[in-house]
Amino acid sequence: MGQSIGIPGLILIVLVALILFGPKKLPELGRAFGRTLKAFKEGTRELIEDETKDSEKAPPAASQRQAADADNAPAKPKPDDKRLPD
């Protein structure tokens, strides 16, 4: 699995494609393959951007709990305050 194709393998693939499809069809196939890759990259980029936007919108659950606890917690008296706490 860790082996790459290499130059001889690449040449063999190009020769087989040339024999199968002919010299007139290869540029069209190359363009179609390039468009497909471009569309795939754009789609994955959009998915990643959507996920980052969603994660920025919703704060983590721990932050929500801390904010709720801070709102419900009784006010602490200041050190120089002589009144008794509620």
Summary of the structure (lengths in Angstrom):
residues: 86
radius of gyration: 31.1
end to end distance: 69.8
largest distance: 94.6
contacts: 133
relative contact order: 0.05
helix: 70%
strand: 0%
